[in-house]
Amino acid sequence: MNFRYAAIAGLATAALAGCTHQGDIVVQEGVGITALRTTCPAVGIPDYTGDITLFSPPTARTADAIDVTATMTNVRDTCDDSGEKVYAVANFDVFAQRRDTRGARTVQLPYFSAVVRGGDAVTAKRVGMVTLTFADGQARAQASGAGSAYIDKASATLPADIRERITRKRKAGEAEAAIDPLSEPDIRAALARANFELLIGFQLSNDQLAYNATR
């Protein structure tokens, strides 16, 4: 299991996918590298946290004991980076299905939203609830939720000297033109420090996380 995603899920159970990026890098012949990055965080669902399965009884793990299943999907993000604080929101839908359709039923599922810096450092985390209402005789239900975060804009901005080194024009034949600036350790470290993600997923127990990882 990816350590970063496992760490987030572990924090989730303690009271706490390919969704990361550091901005698009476009290589243009003769003019060096142009970095098209933003202070807004990337938004996504960590591995193994986008699904949840409830069993009846809770300790069972066989197919005939599955009670409710739900999937988090349709993640949409909005971001306002006009002020000193970047405000990002991740909206999502949850689609659920139950086995026993007798009677109306309400199911509440916990979910987390976490701010991750540099790929593995959780800097903030919140837990919310999404409520699903099954009508009598209906096997399916749908609900929506959202996670939000404030991020310090200065922390998400590359230092001027680092940006200049990345975007500096280089001429063919020069020694510097043969070196990829993104391969230099201090530049990679600066990019990591300025890289934030807003990750959302179901708040899973250790058993639920293990079930998702191995099914």
ChimeraX commands (.cxc) that place a marker at each C-alpha (Angstrom):
marker #1 position 0.00,0.00,0.00 radius 0.5
marker #1 position 1.25,3.47,-0.82 radius 0.5
marker #1 position 2.73,4.90,2.40 radius 0.5
marker #1 position 1.22,8.35,1.94 radius 0.5
marker #1 position -2.30,7.04,1.50 radius 0.5
marker #1 position -1.86,4.49,4.29 radius 0.5
marker #1 position -0.69,7.25,6.62 radius 0.5
marker #1 position -3.76,9.36,5.87 radius 0.5
marker #1 position -6.09,6.42,6.44 radius 0.5
marker #1 position -4.27,5.61,9.67 radius 0.5
marker #1 position -4.74,9.17,10.91 radius 0.5
marker #1 position -8.39,8.87,9.98 radius 0.5
marker #1 position -8.88,5.84,12.21 radius 0.5
marker #1 position -6.91,7.47,15.01 radius 0.5
marker #1 position -9.30,10.45,15.05 radius 0.5
marker #1 position -8.21,11.19,11.99 radius 0.5
marker #1 position -4.93,8.29,-6.50 radius 0.5
marker #1 position -3.15,9.27,-8.90 radius 0.5
marker #1 position -4.50,12.56,-7.67 radius 0.5
marker #1 position -1.32,14.48,-7.08 radius 0.5
marker #1 position 0.42,16.95,-9.31 radius 0.5
marker #1 position 2.87,19.79,-8.92 radius 0.5
marker #1 position 1.55,21.85,-11.80 radius 0.5
marker #1 position 1.98,21.14,-15.48 radius 0.5
marker #1 position 5.51,21.48,-16.82 radius 0.5
marker #1 position 5.72,22.27,-20.52 radius 0.5
marker #1 position 9.06,21.92,-22.30 radius 0.5
marker #1 position 9.39,24.32,-25.20 radius 0.5
marker #1 position 12.35,23.98,-27.54 radius 0.5
marker #1 position 14.79,26.85,-27.30 radius 0.5
marker #1 position 13.12,28.67,-24.42 radius 0.5
marker #1 position 13.65,26.30,-21.52 radius 0.5
marker #1 position 10.86,25.25,-19.18 radius 0.5
marker #1 position 7.64,27.11,-18.49 radius 0.5
marker #1 position 5.97,26.14,-15.22 radius 0.5
marker #1 position 2.18,26.43,-15.24 radius 0.5
marker #1 position 1.47,25.70,-11.59 radius 0.5
marker #1 position -1.15,27.12,-9.26 radius 0.5
marker #1 position -1.41,27.78,-5.56 radius 0.5
marker #1 position -4.70,25.86,-5.54 radius 0.5
marker #1 position -4.36,22.32,-4.16 radius 0.5
marker #1 position -4.85,19.21,-6.21 radius 0.5
marker #1 position -8.01,17.37,-5.19 radius 0.5
marker #1 position -8.55,13.63,-5.12 radius 0.5
marker #1 position -9.48,10.45,-3.27 radius 0.5
marker #1 position -6.63,8.41,-1.71 radius 0.5
marker #1 position -6.27,4.76,-2.65 radius 0.5
marker #1 position -8.69,2.37,-0.90 radius 0.5
marker #1 position -10.75,5.15,0.75 radius 0.5
marker #1 position -13.33,5.79,-1.97 radius 0.5
marker #1 position -15.50,2.78,-1.07 radius 0.5
marker #1 position -17.07,1.51,2.13 radius 0.5
marker #1 position -18.82,-1.77,2.91 radius 0.5
marker #1 position -21.04,-2.40,5.93 radius 0.5
marker #1 position -21.69,-5.97,7.03 radius 0.5
marker #1 position -24.43,-7.58,9.09 radius 0.5
marker #1 position -23.26,-8.83,11.49 radius 0.5
marker #1 position -20.38,-6.30,11.57 radius 0.5
marker #1 position -17.72,-8.98,12.13 radius 0.5
marker #1 position -18.69,-10.97,9.03 radius 0.5
marker #1 position -16.79,-10.66,5.78 radius 0.5
marker #1 position -18.68,-12.97,3.41 radius 0.5
marker #1 position -20.64,-11.79,0.39 radius 0.5
marker #1 position -23.98,-12.91,1.83 radius 0.5
marker #1 position -23.38,-10.71,4.90 radius 0.5
marker #1 position -22.95,-7.47,2.95 radius 0.5
marker #1 position -25.48,-4.94,4.21 radius 0.5
marker #1 position -24.67,-1.62,2.52 radius 0.5
marker #1 position -22.04,-0.59,-0.02 radius 0.5
marker #1 position -21.22,2.98,-1.01 radius 0.5
marker #1 position -18.87,4.66,-3.45 radius 0.5
marker #1 position -17.55,8.23,-3.45 radius 0.5
marker #1 position -17.36,9.71,-6.95 radius 0.5
marker #1 position -17.84,12.80,-9.14 radius 0.5
marker #1 position -15.29,14.89,-7.25 radius 0.5
marker #1 position -15.44,18.55,-8.31 radius 0.5
marker #1 position -13.20,21.27,-6.97 radius 0.5
marker #1 position -13.47,25.03,-6.68 radius 0.5
marker #1 position -10.71,27.32,-5.49 radius 0.5
marker #1 position -10.32,30.98,-4.60 radius 0.5
marker #1 position -6.68,32.06,-4.42 radius 0.5
marker #1 position -7.28,35.80,-4.62 radius 0.5
marker #1 position -6.43,36.49,-0.97 radius 0.5
marker #1 position -3.66,35.66,1.48 radius 0.5
marker #1 position -5.40,32.38,2.19 radius 0.5
marker #1 position -6.29,29.94,-0.57 radius 0.5
marker #1 position -9.79,28.53,-0.05 radius 0.5
marker #1 position -10.47,25.20,-1.74 radius 0.5
marker #1 position -13.63,23.08,-1.76 radius 0.5
marker #1 position -14.03,19.50,-2.96 radius 0.5
marker #1 position -17.64,18.49,-3.66 radius 0.5
marker #1 position -18.51,14.85,-4.21 radius 0.5
marker #1 position -21.40,12.42,-4.64 radius 0.5
marker #1 position -22.00,9.15,-2.82 radius 0.5
marker #1 position -23.93,6.31,-4.45 radius 0.5
marker #1 position -25.07,3.52,-2.13 radius 0.5
marker #1 position -26.86,0.21,-2.37 radius 0.5
marker #1 position -28.43,-1.96,0.34 radius 0.5
marker #1 position -29.29,-5.65,0.35 radius 0.5
marker #1 position -32.50,-5.61,2.41 radius 0.5
marker #1 position -35.00,-3.17,0.86 radius 0.5
marker #1 position -37.71,-3.58,3.49 radius 0.5
marker #1 position -38.72,-0.31,5.15 radius 0.5
marker #1 position -37.30,3.18,4.97 radius 0.5
marker #1 position -33.78,3.52,6.34 radius 0.5
marker #1 position -31.22,6.24,6.99 radius 0.5
marker #1 position -27.51,5.47,6.94 radius 0.5
marker #1 position -24.79,7.92,8.00 radius 0.5
marker #1 position -21.28,7.41,6.68 radius 0.5
marker #1 position -18.24,9.30,8.01 radius 0.5
marker #1 position -15.76,10.90,5.63 radius 0.5
marker #1 position -12.58,12.91,6.04 radius 0.5
marker #1 position -11.01,15.85,4.25 radius 0.5
marker #1 position -7.27,16.24,4.75 radius 0.5
marker #1 position -4.72,18.80,3.61 radius 0.5
marker #1 position -1.45,17.14,2.64 radius 0.5
marker #1 position 1.78,19.04,2.03 radius 0.5
marker #1 position 4.74,17.70,0.11 radius 0.5
marker #1 position 3.06,14.37,-0.62 radius 0.5
marker #1 position 3.08,12.89,2.89 radius 0.5
marker #1 position 2.63,15.51,5.64 radius 0.5
marker #1 position -0.97,15.88,6.84 radius 0.5
marker #1 position -1.31,19.50,8.00 radius 0.5
marker #1 position -5.06,19.62,8.67 radius 0.5
marker #1 position -7.95,17.20,8.84 radius 0.5
marker #1 position -11.69,17.28,9.37 radius 0.5
marker #1 position -14.35,14.60,9.70 radius 0.5
marker #1 position -17.90,14.97,8.41 radius 0.5
marker #1 position -20.97,12.83,7.84 radius 0.5
marker #1 position -22.91,12.13,4.68 radius 0.5
marker #1 position -26.50,10.97,5.17 radius 0.5
marker #1 position -28.15,8.47,2.82 radius 0.5
marker #1 position -31.93,7.94,2.89 radius 0.5
marker #1 position -33.37,4.75,1.44 radius 0.5
marker #1 position -37.07,4.81,0.66 radius 0.5
marker #1 position -39.19,1.75,1.47 radius 0.5
marker #1 position -38.59,-0.87,-1.19 radius 0.5
marker #1 position -35.68,1.00,-2.73 radius 0.5
marker #1 position -32.22,-0.56,-2.95 radius 0.5
marker #1 position -30.34,2.57,-3.99 radius 0.5
marker #1 position -29.73,6.00,-2.50 radius 0.5
marker #1 position -27.62,9.01,-3.35 radius 0.5
marker #1 position -26.21,11.92,-1.35 radius 0.5
marker #1 position -23.65,14.69,-1.71 radius 0.5
marker #1 position -20.93,16.04,0.54 radius 0.5
marker #1 position -18.06,18.50,0.57 radius 0.5
marker #1 position -14.66,19.03,2.15 radius 0.5
marker #1 position -12.93,22.40,2.37 radius 0.5
marker #1 position -9.62,23.86,3.47 radius 0.5
marker #1 position -7.71,27.09,3.88 radius 0.5
marker #1 position -4.06,27.07,2.79 radius 0.5
marker #1 position -1.51,29.79,3.35 radius 0.5
marker #1 position -0.88,31.28,-0.09 radius 0.5
marker #1 position 2.73,32.14,0.69 radius 0.5
marker #1 position 3.44,28.52,1.59 radius 0.5
marker #1 position 1.93,27.33,-1.70 radius 0.5
marker #1 position 3.96,29.80,-3.78 radius 0.5
marker #1 position 7.39,28.95,-5.16 radius 0.5
marker #1 position 10.15,31.32,-4.04 radius 0.5
marker #1 position 11.10,33.81,-6.75 radius 0.5
marker #1 position 14.64,32.46,-7.10 radius 0.5
marker #1 position 13.39,28.89,-7.57 radius 0.5
marker #1 position 10.83,29.95,-10.15 radius 0.5
marker #1 position 13.49,31.94,-12.02 radius 0.5
marker #1 position 15.78,28.92,-12.16 radius 0.5
marker #1 position 12.96,26.73,-13.50 radius 0.5
marker #1 position 11.72,29.17,-16.15 radius 0.5
marker #1 position 15.09,30.68,-17.16 radius 0.5
marker #1 position 15.63,30.60,-20.92 radius 0.5
marker #1 position 18.47,28.34,-22.01 radius 0.5
marker #1 position 20.33,28.27,-25.29 radius 0.5
marker #1 position 21.37,25.09,-27.04 radius 0.5
marker #1 position 25.06,24.34,-26.52 radius 0.5
marker #1 position 25.30,25.96,-23.11 radius 0.5
marker #1 position 26.30,23.67,-20.26 radius 0.5
marker #1 position 23.25,24.75,-18.27 radius 0.5
marker #1 position 20.95,23.70,-21.12 radius 0.5
marker #1 position 21.97,20.08,-20.60 radius 0.5
marker #1 position 20.80,20.08,-16.96 radius 0.5
marker #1 position 17.16,19.55,-16.09 radius 0.5
marker #1 position 16.48,22.04,-13.27 radius 0.5
marker #1 position 13.78,19.76,-11.89 radius 0.5
marker #1 position 16.48,17.17,-11.17 radius 0.5
marker #1 position 18.28,19.49,-8.74 radius 0.5
marker #1 position 17.60,18.50,-5.10 radius 0.5
marker #1 position 16.88,22.00,-3.78 radius 0.5
marker #1 position 14.40,22.69,-6.58 radius 0.5
marker #1 position 12.66,19.37,-6.03 radius 0.5
marker #1 position 12.46,20.13,-2.31 radius 0.5
marker #1 position 11.00,23.60,-2.96 radius 0.5
marker #1 position 8.38,22.14,-5.30 radius 0.5
marker #1 position 7.43,19.57,-2.67 radius 0.5
marker #1 position 7.10,22.20,0.07 radius 0.5
marker #1 position 4.83,24.32,-2.14 radius 0.5
marker #1 position 2.71,21.38,-3.23 radius 0.5
marker #1 position -0.60,20.94,-1.38 radius 0.5
marker #1 position -3.44,18.48,-1.86 radius 0.5
marker #1 position -6.99,18.38,-0.55 radius 0.5
marker #1 position -7.82,14.70,-0.18 radius 0.5
marker #1 position -11.21,13.25,0.69 radius 0.5
marker #1 position -12.36,9.72,1.43 radius 0.5
marker #1 position -14.46,7.59,3.73 radius 0.5
marker #1 position -13.34,7.49,7.35 radius 0.5
marker #1 position -12.52,3.79,7.54 radius 0.5
marker #1 position -11.63,1.53,10.41 radius 0.5
marker #1 position -8.49,-0.57,10.10 radius 0.5
marker #1 position -10.63,-3.59,9.21 radius 0.5
marker #1 position -12.52,-1.65,6.53 radius 0.5
marker #1 position -9.29,-0.33,5.04 radius 0.5
marker #1 position -7.79,-3.83,4.97 radius 0.5
marker #1 position -10.95,-5.16,3.30 radius 0.5
marker #1 position -10.73,-2.52,0.56 radius 0.5
marker #1 position -7.03,-3.19,0.00 radius 0.5
marker #1 position -7.39,-6.94,-0.34 radius 0.5
marker #1 position -10.76,-7.56,-1.99 radius 0.5
marker link #1:1,2 radius 0.2
marker link #1:2,3 radius 0.2
marker link #1:3,4 radius 0.2
marker link #1:4,5 radius 0.2
marker link #1:5,6 radius 0.2
marker link #1:6,7 radius 0.2
marker link #1:7,8 radius 0.2
marker link #1:8,9 radius 0.2
marker link #1:9,10 radius 0.2
marker link #1:10,11 radius 0.2
marker link #1:11,12 radius 0.2
marker link #1:12,13 radius 0.2
marker link #1:13,14 radius 0.2
marker link #1:14,15 radius 0.2
marker link #1:15,16 radius 0.2
marker link #1:17,18 radius 0.2
marker link #1:18,19 radius 0.2
marker link #1:19,20 radius 0.2
marker link #1:20,21 radius 0.2
marker link #1:21,22 radius 0.2
marker link #1:22,23 radius 0.2
marker link #1:23,24 radius 0.2
marker link #1:24,25 radius 0.2
marker link #1:25,26 radius 0.2
marker link #1:26,27 radius 0.2
marker link #1:27,28 radius 0.2
marker link #1:28,29 radius 0.2
marker link #1:29,30 radius 0.2
marker link #1:30,31 radius 0.2
marker link #1:31,32 radius 0.2
marker link #1:32,33 radius 0.2
marker link #1:33,34 radius 0.2
marker link #1:34,35 radius 0.2
marker link #1:35,36 radius 0.2
marker link #1:36,37 radius 0.2
marker link #1:37,38 radius 0.2
marker link #1:38,39 radius 0.2
marker link #1:39,40 radius 0.2
marker link #1:40,41 radius 0.2
marker link #1:41,42 radius 0.2
marker link #1:42,43 radius 0.2
marker link #1:43,44 radius 0.2
marker link #1:44,45 radius 0.2
marker link #1:45,46 radius 0.2
marker link #1:46,47 radius 0.2
marker link #1:47,48 radius 0.2
marker link #1:48,49 radius 0.2
marker link #1:49,50 radius 0.2
marker link #1:50,51 radius 0.2
marker link #1:51,52 radius 0.2
marker link #1:52,53 radius 0.2
marker link #1:53,54 radius 0.2
marker link #1:54,55 radius 0.2
marker link #1:55,56 radius 0.2
marker link #1:56,57 radius 0.2
marker link #1:57,58 radius 0.2
marker link #1:58,59 radius 0.2
marker link #1:59,60 radius 0.2
marker link #1:60,61 radius 0.2
marker link #1:61,62 radius 0.2
marker link #1:62,63 radius 0.2
marker link #1:63,64 radius 0.2
marker link #1:64,65 radius 0.2
marker link #1:65,66 radius 0.2
marker link #1:66,67 radius 0.2
marker link #1:67,68 radius 0.2
marker link #1:68,69 radius 0.2
marker link #1:69,70 radius 0.2
marker link #1:70,71 radius 0.2
marker link #1:71,72 radius 0.2
marker link #1:72,73 radius 0.2
marker link #1:73,74 radius 0.2
marker link #1:74,75 radius 0.2
marker link #1:75,76 radius 0.2
marker link #1:76,77 radius 0.2
marker link #1:77,78 radius 0.2
marker link #1:78,79 radius 0.2
marker link #1:79,80 radius 0.2
marker link #1:80,81 radius 0.2
marker link #1:81,82 radius 0.2
marker link #1:82,83 radius 0.2
marker link #1:83,84 radius 0.2
marker link #1:84,85 radius 0.2
marker link #1:85,86 radius 0.2
marker link #1:86,87 radius 0.2
marker link #1:87,88 radius 0.2
marker link #1:88,89 radius 0.2
marker link #1:89,90 radius 0.2
marker link #1:90,91 radius 0.2
marker link #1:91,92 radius 0.2
marker link #1:92,93 radius 0.2
marker link #1:93,94 radius 0.2
marker link #1:94,95 radius 0.2
marker link #1:95,96 radius 0.2
marker link #1:96,97 radius 0.2
marker link #1:97,98 radius 0.2
marker link #1:98,99 radius 0.2
marker link #1:99,100 radius 0.2
marker link #1:100,101 radius 0.2
marker link #1:101,102 radius 0.2
marker link #1:102,103 radius 0.2
marker link #1:103,104 radius 0.2
marker link #1:104,105 radius 0.2
marker link #1:105,106 radius 0.2
marker link #1:106,107 radius 0.2
marker link #1:107,108 radius 0.2
marker link #1:108,109 radius 0.2
marker link #1:109,110 radius 0.2
marker link #1:110,111 radius 0.2
marker link #1:111,112 radius 0.2
marker link #1:112,113 radius 0.2
marker link #1:113,114 radius 0.2
marker link #1:114,115 radius 0.2
marker link #1:115,116 radius 0.2
marker link #1:116,117 radius 0.2
marker link #1:117,118 radius 0.2
marker link #1:118,119 radius 0.2
marker link #1:119,120 radius 0.2
marker link #1:120,121 radius 0.2
marker link #1:121,122 radius 0.2
marker link #1:122,123 radius 0.2
marker link #1:123,124 radius 0.2
marker link #1:124,125 radius 0.2
marker link #1:125,126 radius 0.2
marker link #1:126,127 radius 0.2
marker link #1:127,128 radius 0.2
marker link #1:128,129 radius 0.2
marker link #1:129,130 radius 0.2
marker link #1:130,131 radius 0.2
marker link #1:131,132 radius 0.2
marker link #1:132,133 radius 0.2
marker link #1:133,134 radius 0.2
marker link #1:134,135 radius 0.2
marker link #1:135,136 radius 0.2
marker link #1:136,137 radius 0.2
marker link #1:137,138 radius 0.2
marker link #1:138,139 radius 0.2
marker link #1:139,140 radius 0.2
marker link #1:140,141 radius 0.2
marker link #1:141,142 radius 0.2
marker link #1:142,143 radius 0.2
marker link #1:143,144 radius 0.2
marker link #1:144,145 radius 0.2
marker link #1:145,146 radius 0.2
marker link #1:146,147 radius 0.2
marker link #1:147,148 radius 0.2
marker link #1:148,149 radius 0.2
marker link #1:149,150 radius 0.2
marker link #1:150,151 radius 0.2
marker link #1:151,152 radius 0.2
marker link #1:152,153 radius 0.2
marker link #1:153,154 radius 0.2
marker link #1:154,155 radius 0.2
marker link #1:155,156 radius 0.2
marker link #1:156,157 radius 0.2
marker link #1:157,158 radius 0.2
marker link #1:158,159 radius 0.2
marker link #1:159,160 radius 0.2
marker link #1:160,161 radius 0.2
marker link #1:161,162 radius 0.2
marker link #1:162,163 radius 0.2
marker link #1:163,164 radius 0.2
marker link #1:164,165 radius 0.2
marker link #1:165,166 radius 0.2
marker link #1:166,167 radius 0.2
marker link #1:167,168 radius 0.2
marker link #1:168,169 radius 0.2
marker link #1:169,170 radius 0.2
marker link #1:170,171 radius 0.2
marker link #1:171,172 radius 0.2
marker link #1:172,173 radius 0.2
marker link #1:173,174 radius 0.2
marker link #1:174,175 radius 0.2
marker link #1:175,176 radius 0.2
marker link #1:176,177 radius 0.2
marker link #1:177,178 radius 0.2
marker link #1:178,179 radius 0.2
marker link #1:179,180 radius 0.2
marker link #1:180,181 radius 0.2
marker link #1:181,182 radius 0.2
marker link #1:182,183 radius 0.2
marker link #1:183,184 radius 0.2
marker link #1:184,185 radius 0.2
marker link #1:185,186 radius 0.2
marker link #1:186,187 radius 0.2
marker link #1:187,188 radius 0.2
marker link #1:188,189 radius 0.2
marker link #1:189,190 radius 0.2
marker link #1:190,191 radius 0.2
marker link #1:191,192 radius 0.2
marker link #1:192,193 radius 0.2
marker link #1:193,194 radius 0.2
marker link #1:194,195 radius 0.2
marker link #1:195,196 radius 0.2
marker link #1:196,197 radius 0.2
marker link #1:197,198 radius 0.2
marker link #1:198,199 radius 0.2
marker link #1:199,200 radius 0.2
marker link #1:200,201 radius 0.2
marker link #1:201,202 radius 0.2
marker link #1:202,203 radius 0.2
marker link #1:203,204 radius 0.2
marker link #1:204,205 radius 0.2
marker link #1:205,206 radius 0.2
marker link #1:206,207 radius 0.2
marker link #1:207,208 radius 0.2
marker link #1:208,209 radius 0.2
marker link #1:209,210 radius 0.2
marker link #1:210,211 radius 0.2
marker link #1:211,212 radius 0.2
marker link #1:212,213 radius 0.2
marker link #1:213,214 radius 0.2
marker link #1:214,215 radius 0.2
view
